Amino acid sequence: MEEFMPLFPLDIRHQEFSTAMFGYSKKEVRAFLDQIASEVEAFQKQLEKEIARQEQKQNEVKQEALQAGSAVEELKRREELISRTLVFAEKTKADIIANARKEAENIIKEADLKAKRAIQEAKQYLSVLEHQYLQLKEQKRQFLIQFKVELQSFQDRINKDPLLSKDSELRLDSEFHQIKEEIVPKPENTETQNEKNK
């Protein structure tokens, strides 16, 4: 079965049907009319439901109106009770507001004191840190100066070492050979050595 879109008056006015040899297609016209009939029927049912709902509401309003008479007295009694309650509530509200203001002032004062104390402690701590920083800076400076002096001393010793000078190295080698010759005797002729051994 074909599904149709909901109809609007403009759709009905502009609906066109394809033509067959003897006029409009009966099948299309019938389907269109069936759709119109279905939608009108659905609209009528909806309208009937709405009318029934409105009638039920009217009956409810009438019943409520009847009950309203007895409710008026109850409302007057409640109004008086509410009036007394409001007066009491106003007084209670004023007391609560006054107490809340006092408490808020105390909280603000206490917070202010805590904040001042915290700031003071932070300043003292910062002062201690600054003092420690200056001490560390001075210790580092002294260490660097001392290290520089020692480094310079080592560099001077290294620069003065004879092994770094070719002339000094040759002189030292020559002196070493002389001492060696003086301490270790030269090997003599083998014949002379043999005679000495006899």
Backbone bond lengths (Angstrom), bond angles and torsions (degrees), N, CA, C in turn:
res aa  C-N    CA-C-N  psi(-1)  N-CA   C-N-CA  omega(-1)  CA-C   N-CA-C  phi
1 M - - - 1.467 - - 1.519 109.01 -
2 E 1.358 115.81 134.15 1.461 120.47 -177.93 1.516 110.19 -71.56
3 E 1.401 114.11 146.32 1.468 119.32 177.05 1.508 107.73 -99.74
4 F 1.357 117.25 132.78 1.460 121.59 -179.08 1.517 109.75 -109.54
5 M 1.319 115.74 149.91 1.467 121.44 174.04 1.527 107.82 -76.39
6 P 1.351 118.31 154.09 1.468 119.56 176.95 1.522 110.64 -58.58
7 L 1.325 115.90 146.07 1.469 120.47 -176.85 1.520 111.96 -94.89
8 F 1.323 114.42 146.06 1.455 122.72 172.19 1.522 106.80 -126.49
9 P 1.337 118.36 157.89 1.471 120.15 -178.26 1.528 113.13 -52.47
10 L 1.321 116.63 -39.63 1.466 120.18 -178.94 1.529 110.52 -63.63
11 D 1.353 116.28 -37.34 1.473 120.19 178.71 1.524 110.67 -62.39
12 I 1.365 114.60 -42.06 1.478 118.34 -178.29 1.533 109.84 -64.68
13 R 1.369 116.31 -42.37 1.470 120.33 -177.70 1.532 112.02 -63.91
14 H 1.336 116.06 -35.20 1.461 119.06 -175.06 1.527 113.73 -101.89
15 Q 1.306 117.89 9.29 1.473 120.66 -179.59 1.528 109.41 -66.95
16 E 1.320 116.39 130.65 1.455 121.16 177.54 1.525 108.53 -120.82
17 F 1.312 115.35 147.11 1.452 120.62 179.86 1.524 108.51 -118.16
18 S 1.307 114.52 148.47 1.473 117.08 176.84 1.539 108.16 -74.70
19 T 1.284 113.81 150.74 1.468 117.58 -177.65 1.526 110.12 -97.37
20 A 1.321 113.59 144.58 1.461 119.56 174.24 1.519 107.19 -106.99
21 M 1.262 116.23 -172.43 1.460 118.23 -177.00 1.514 111.65 -62.45
22 F 1.313 118.16 -33.41 1.469 120.56 -176.70 1.518 111.59 -113.06
23 G 1.350 119.51 28.08 1.466 121.54 177.82 1.526 110.98 122.08
24 Y 1.326 115.86 -155.99 1.465 120.87 -179.66 1.523 111.44 -66.13
25 S 1.352 113.15 156.15 1.472 117.91 177.15 1.519 107.81 -72.97
26 K 1.299 116.47 120.36 1.465 120.61 -177.98 1.524 111.12 -62.66
27 K 1.305 115.56 -35.13 1.463 119.58 -178.20 1.542 110.89 -63.99
28 E 1.345 116.50 -44.16 1.466 120.13 -179.92 1.522 111.26 -67.31
29 V 1.316 117.03 -42.83 1.463 121.08 -179.80 1.518 109.70 -62.68
30 R 1.348 117.03 -43.00 1.453 120.68 -179.24 1.528 110.94 -63.62
31 A 1.355 114.83 -42.62 1.476 119.05 179.97 1.528 110.15 -63.01
32 F 1.347 116.15 -40.95 1.464 120.28 -179.96 1.526 110.84 -65.16
33 L 1.310 115.87 -43.50 1.458 119.75 -179.97 1.527 110.92 -66.22
34 D 1.343 116.11 -38.03 1.467 119.85 177.62 1.532 110.24 -61.99
35 Q 1.306 114.87 -40.55 1.475 118.18 179.94 1.530 110.21 -65.13
36 I 1.321 117.20 -44.38 1.466 120.67 178.31 1.525 109.91 -59.52
37 A 1.335 115.90 -45.32 1.459 120.29 -178.99 1.530 110.67 -61.23
38 S 1.338 116.42 -41.24 1.477 120.37 -179.40 1.522 110.62 -64.00
39 E 1.321 114.99 -44.35 1.468 118.05 -177.91 1.526 111.57 -68.56
40 V 1.321 117.29 -38.60 1.475 119.86 177.85 1.521 109.70 -65.14
41 E 1.337 115.90 -41.50 1.460 120.28 178.80 1.538 110.52 -61.93
42 A 1.347 115.39 -43.55 1.470 119.39 179.53 1.524 110.26 -63.88
43 F 1.349 115.54 -38.77 1.461 119.74 179.50 1.531 110.76 -65.09
44 Q 1.335 115.86 -41.50 1.462 119.65 179.31 1.529 111.19 -62.62
45 K 1.346 115.84 -42.74 1.464 118.87 179.44 1.526 110.79 -63.05
46 Q 1.317 114.40 -41.32 1.476 118.61 179.67 1.528 110.06 -64.58
47 L 1.333 116.01 -40.07 1.467 120.68 179.49 1.517 110.49 -64.89
48 E 1.325 117.07 -40.59 1.467 120.94 178.74 1.526 110.79 -63.49
49 K 1.359 115.33 -41.75 1.474 119.23 178.07 1.524 110.76 -62.26
50 E 1.336 115.91 -41.09 1.473 119.96 -179.09 1.525 110.39 -65.81
51 I 1.332 117.54 -39.93 1.476 121.30 178.71 1.528 109.49 -63.99
52 A 1.352 116.65 -43.78 1.471 120.39 179.25 1.532 109.97 -62.33
53 R 1.360 115.45 -39.52 1.462 119.01 179.67 1.532 110.98 -65.22
54 Q 1.322 115.74 -41.59 1.470 119.58 179.40 1.537 110.59 -64.26
55 E 1.324 116.59 -40.02 1.472 119.88 178.87 1.530 110.16 -64.57
56 Q 1.335 115.44 -40.20 1.471 118.71 179.03 1.536 109.88 -63.81
57 K 1.334 115.52 -40.29 1.477 118.84 178.59 1.524 111.23 -63.32
58 Q 1.343 115.83 -40.79 1.470 119.15 178.93 1.529 110.47 -61.81
59 N 1.331 115.95 -41.61 1.464 119.50 178.63 1.535 110.81 -63.35
60 E 1.321 114.29 -40.90 1.469 118.23 179.10 1.529 110.65 -63.96
61 V 1.352 115.63 -40.32 1.481 119.51 179.41 1.522 110.15 -63.53
62 K 1.314 116.34 -40.94 1.487 119.49 179.30 1.531 110.11 -63.09
63 Q 1.334 114.08 -42.91 1.463 118.08 -179.09 1.535 109.90 -65.45
64 E 1.315 115.46 -39.85 1.470 119.21 178.56 1.528 111.05 -65.15
65 A 1.327 115.57 -37.39 1.463 119.36 178.88 1.528 110.39 -62.64
66 L 1.341 115.77 -39.01 1.453 118.87 178.10 1.533 110.97 -65.41
67 Q 1.327 114.30 -39.27 1.461 117.88 -179.54 1.533 111.86 -74.62
68 A 1.342 115.82 -21.35 1.464 119.96 -177.29 1.512 111.81 -62.40
69 G 1.339 116.82 -35.60 1.469 119.85 -179.49 1.512 111.81 -56.93
70 S 1.339 115.35 -48.61 1.466 117.92 -179.92 1.523 111.01 -72.40
71 A 1.320 115.39 -25.08 1.463 118.25 -178.89 1.519 112.07 -75.74
72 V 1.351 117.20 -22.96 1.478 120.20 -178.22 1.519 110.31 -60.21
73 E 1.317 116.52 -45.52 1.460 120.74 179.82 1.533 110.25 -60.80
74 E 1.303 113.91 -43.72 1.472 118.64 178.54 1.524 110.30 -61.64
75 L 1.329 115.37 -39.86 1.474 119.45 179.34 1.521 111.56 -65.09
76 K 1.348 116.48 -39.32 1.472 119.27 178.72 1.522 110.16 -62.34
77 R 1.323 115.34 -43.14 1.462 119.34 179.61 1.534 110.49 -63.35
78 R 1.306 114.00 -42.27 1.473 118.10 179.24 1.526 111.45 -67.06
79 E 1.332 115.79 -36.30 1.470 119.86 178.93 1.519 110.69 -59.79
80 E 1.336 115.54 -43.56 1.464 119.46 178.74 1.534 110.43 -63.04
81 L 1.317 114.98 -42.82 1.469 119.46 179.12 1.534 110.43 -63.66
82 I 1.318 115.64 -41.64 1.474 120.22 179.12 1.516 110.34 -64.16
83 S 1.347 115.92 -40.60 1.464 120.42 179.71 1.525 110.65 -59.36
84 R 1.341 115.62 -46.73 1.474 119.46 178.87 1.532 110.50 -64.23
85 T 1.326 115.05 -39.89 1.470 119.33 179.76 1.525 110.92 -63.56
86 L 1.344 115.93 -40.01 1.474 120.20 179.35 1.523 111.62 -62.51
87 V 1.340 115.48 -42.19 1.472 118.90 179.26 1.524 109.47 -60.75
88 F 1.326 115.13 -46.21 1.468 119.80 179.28 1.533 110.67 -62.93
89 A 1.337 115.16 -40.48 1.469 119.87 -179.34 1.523 111.07 -64.71
90 E 1.342 116.49 -39.17 1.472 120.39 177.94 1.520 110.99 -60.68
91 K 1.343 114.50 -45.26 1.464 118.76 179.92 1.533 110.12 -63.45
92 T 1.337 115.31 -45.17 1.469 119.92 179.72 1.529 110.69 -62.10
93 K 1.341 115.37 -40.39 1.466 120.08 179.49 1.520 110.86 -61.44
94 A 1.346 116.11 -43.47 1.472 120.13 -179.85 1.528 110.35 -62.04
95 D 1.354 115.79 -42.64 1.474 119.36 178.46 1.526 111.48 -63.63
96 I 1.321 115.83 -43.68 1.470 120.11 -179.18 1.522 110.76 -62.88
97 I 1.355 115.68 -43.35 1.476 119.76 -179.42 1.524 110.27 -62.98
98 A 1.341 116.17 -43.19 1.466 119.60 -179.97 1.529 110.48 -62.03
99 N 1.339 115.70 -46.27 1.466 119.51 178.62 1.527 111.74 -62.75
100 A 1.325 115.58 -40.28 1.470 120.00 -179.30 1.522 110.95 -64.92
101 R 1.352 115.94 -38.56 1.472 119.29 179.02 1.526 110.80 -64.10
102 K 1.355 115.08 -44.08 1.474 119.17 179.07 1.529 110.09 -61.53
103 E 1.330 115.39 -45.49 1.460 119.21 -178.97 1.531 111.00 -63.90
104 A 1.337 116.12 -39.96 1.469 120.39 179.18 1.523 110.56 -63.66
105 E 1.356 116.16 -42.22 1.466 119.52 178.32 1.527 110.76 -61.80
106 N 1.350 115.90 -42.58 1.466 119.73 178.76 1.530 111.22 -63.23
107 I 1.332 115.98 -42.12 1.471 120.28 179.48 1.523 110.37 -62.93
108 I 1.342 115.67 -42.48 1.473 120.02 -179.42 1.530 110.35 -64.25
109 K 1.359 115.95 -44.04 1.468 119.00 178.83 1.523 111.00 -61.46
110 E 1.335 115.39 -44.96 1.458 119.58 -179.04 1.532 110.78 -63.48
111 A 1.335 116.31 -42.13 1.468 120.89 178.94 1.524 110.53 -64.06
112 D 1.340 116.04 -38.68 1.465 120.88 179.03 1.529 109.95 -63.20
113 L 1.351 116.00 -45.36 1.471 119.95 178.76 1.529 110.89 -62.31
114 K 1.338 116.04 -43.67 1.467 119.51 179.43 1.528 110.66 -62.68
115 A 1.321 116.27 -40.88 1.465 120.26 -179.53 1.535 110.34 -64.28
116 K 1.357 116.21 -44.05 1.475 119.44 179.07 1.526 110.35 -62.91
117 R 1.350 115.79 -42.03 1.458 119.99 179.51 1.534 110.37 -63.18
118 A 1.327 116.20 -43.09 1.468 120.51 -179.72 1.526 110.99 -63.94
119 I 1.334 116.01 -40.26 1.473 120.33 178.67 1.520 110.10 -64.10
120 Q 1.334 116.10 -43.18 1.466 120.79 179.54 1.535 110.19 -62.10
121 E 1.335 116.52 -45.31 1.461 120.26 178.91 1.522 110.92 -62.85
122 A 1.323 116.07 -40.15 1.465 120.11 179.07 1.528 110.73 -64.04
123 K 1.342 116.93 -40.09 1.462 120.37 178.42 1.529 110.42 -63.51
124 Q 1.346 115.96 -43.30 1.466 119.42 179.59 1.530 110.51 -63.37
125 Y 1.324 115.80 -43.99 1.459 119.99 -179.84 1.532 110.28 -62.84
126 L 1.332 115.78 -40.39 1.461 121.01 178.90 1.524 110.50 -64.21
127 S 1.329 116.46 -37.76 1.456 120.86 178.27 1.530 110.25 -64.23
128 V 1.354 116.25 -43.43 1.470 120.23 177.95 1.530 109.84 -62.22
129 L 1.334 116.97 -44.68 1.459 120.58 179.50 1.526 111.49 -61.64
130 E 1.337 115.52 -40.34 1.464 119.64 179.37 1.531 110.22 -63.17
131 H 1.354 116.69 -43.15 1.463 121.43 178.83 1.533 110.31 -61.64
132 Q 1.345 116.41 -44.92 1.460 120.34 178.76 1.527 111.03 -63.75
133 Y 1.326 116.19 -38.92 1.464 120.89 178.98 1.525 110.20 -61.91
134 L 1.333 116.39 -45.69 1.472 120.10 -179.69 1.523 110.64 -63.87
135 Q 1.350 116.33 -39.70 1.466 119.66 178.59 1.528 110.56 -63.26
136 L 1.329 115.79 -46.85 1.465 119.15 179.58 1.528 111.79 -61.86
137 K 1.316 115.38 -38.53 1.462 119.80 179.21 1.530 110.41 -63.45
138 E 1.344 115.99 -42.99 1.464 120.86 179.98 1.529 110.27 -66.91
139 Q 1.354 116.85 -41.98 1.461 119.91 178.29 1.536 110.65 -61.21
140 K 1.317 115.84 -40.80 1.461 119.42 178.44 1.521 110.67 -64.10
141 R 1.330 116.39 -43.86 1.463 120.68 179.11 1.535 110.60 -59.07
142 Q 1.363 116.60 -46.06 1.468 120.94 -179.67 1.539 109.98 -62.67
143 F 1.343 115.54 -43.58 1.464 119.20 179.61 1.526 110.82 -60.52
144 L 1.339 116.59 -44.73 1.469 120.50 -178.36 1.527 111.52 -64.68
145 I 1.355 115.92 -40.13 1.471 119.30 178.86 1.528 109.43 -63.17
146 Q 1.345 116.11 -48.04 1.467 121.08 -178.75 1.530 110.22 -62.70
147 F 1.330 115.80 -43.48 1.458 119.59 179.95 1.527 110.47 -63.94
148 K 1.324 117.25 -38.54 1.464 121.76 179.51 1.524 110.41 -63.78
149 V 1.358 116.29 -42.25 1.465 120.75 179.46 1.526 110.13 -63.34
150 E 1.364 115.60 -46.25 1.461 119.00 -179.94 1.522 111.20 -64.52
151 L 1.314 115.94 -39.61 1.454 120.45 178.04 1.517 111.01 -62.77
152 Q 1.316 116.18 -41.89 1.471 121.22 178.09 1.525 110.33 -63.02
153 S 1.365 115.09 -40.33 1.461 120.11 178.69 1.523 110.49 -62.82
154 F 1.375 116.32 -45.57 1.459 119.55 178.16 1.526 110.90 -62.50
155 Q 1.298 117.03 -38.99 1.464 120.98 -179.24 1.524 110.25 -66.02
156 D 1.325 116.42 -40.19 1.477 119.62 177.87 1.519 109.84 -63.29
157 R 1.343 117.53 -44.18 1.469 120.68 179.04 1.529 110.85 -60.79
158 I 1.337 114.50 -43.82 1.471 118.60 -179.83 1.519 110.34 -63.01
159 N 1.324 117.08 -43.03 1.473 121.10 -179.50 1.524 111.40 -64.00
160 K 1.335 117.34 -32.32 1.471 121.30 -178.88 1.526 112.24 -83.42
161 D 1.322 118.60 -10.28 1.462 120.54 -177.62 1.525 109.36 -63.25
162 P 1.363 117.23 131.70 1.466 120.96 -175.45 1.517 113.52 -63.69
163 L 1.322 117.73 -23.61 1.459 118.91 -178.84 1.517 112.70 -68.02
164 L 1.307 116.68 -19.26 1.469 119.47 179.14 1.531 112.15 -83.16
165 S 1.358 117.31 -10.87 1.473 121.42 178.14 1.525 108.08 -109.43
166 K 1.315 117.95 128.10 1.461 122.20 -176.97 1.524 110.20 -65.25
167 D 1.321 116.87 -40.87 1.475 120.74 179.89 1.518 109.87 -62.45
168 S 1.322 116.93 -46.31 1.460 120.45 -179.54 1.512 110.77 -63.41
169 E 1.329 116.91 -38.25 1.457 120.25 -179.95 1.519 110.94 -64.21
170 L 1.323 117.16 -42.92 1.467 121.36 178.35 1.521 111.15 -63.90
171 R 1.311 115.86 -41.96 1.470 120.45 179.12 1.520 110.09 -61.86
172 L 1.375 116.61 -45.28 1.458 120.58 179.66 1.530 111.19 -63.23
173 D 1.341 117.12 -40.89 1.460 120.93 177.76 1.524 110.81 -61.03
174 S 1.324 115.65 -42.29 1.471 120.89 179.85 1.516 110.83 -63.99
175 E 1.323 116.43 -45.31 1.471 120.74 179.29 1.533 110.27 -62.12
176 F 1.350 117.07 -40.38 1.458 120.98 -179.47 1.537 110.61 -62.39
177 H 1.333 116.19 -42.38 1.463 120.47 179.40 1.516 111.72 -64.43
178 Q 1.338 116.90 -39.50 1.479 120.64 178.12 1.533 110.53 -61.87
179 I 1.324 115.33 -46.68 1.467 119.33 -179.83 1.518 109.59 -62.56
180 K 1.299 117.26 -40.78 1.456 121.97 -179.09 1.532 110.07 -62.44
181 E 1.343 116.55 -41.88 1.469 120.63 -179.81 1.521 111.02 -66.14
182 E 1.311 115.36 -35.13 1.463 118.80 -179.72 1.525 110.99 -70.61
183 I 1.290 117.07 -36.70 1.465 120.26 -176.15 1.524 110.69 -82.71
184 V 1.275 119.32 -44.56 1.467 123.38 -176.64 1.524 107.35 -97.54
185 P 1.364 118.19 117.93 1.475 119.54 -179.56 1.522 110.99 -70.86
186 K 1.351 112.66 152.67 1.462 118.26 179.20 1.516 108.78 -74.79
187 P 1.322 118.45 143.97 1.457 119.26 176.61 1.536 109.60 -67.26
188 E 1.359 116.54 130.86 1.463 120.24 -178.76 1.516 109.83 -86.30
189 N 1.328 112.35 178.16 1.446 120.18 178.97 1.527 108.71 -59.68
190 T 1.345 119.49 144.34 1.462 121.09 -176.93 1.506 113.42 -65.70
191 E 1.323 118.45 -33.72 1.473 120.83 179.22 1.494 109.95 -66.66
192 T 1.309 116.57 -45.74 1.436 121.45 179.92 1.514 109.74 -62.72
193 Q 1.265 117.07 -36.74 1.447 121.65 179.21 1.512 110.91 -66.62
194 N 1.338 116.70 -39.71 1.472 121.72 -179.66 1.502 110.90 -66.97
195 E 1.313 115.84 -40.12 1.444 119.65 179.29 1.512 110.76 -64.43
196 K 1.271 116.04 -40.50 1.458 120.16 179.98 1.518 110.51 -63.75
197 N 1.307 115.39 -35.04 1.470 120.23 -178.07 1.530 111.44 -70.58
198 K 1.388 117.17 -29.36 1.456 120.26 -179.27 1.482 108.07 -71.13
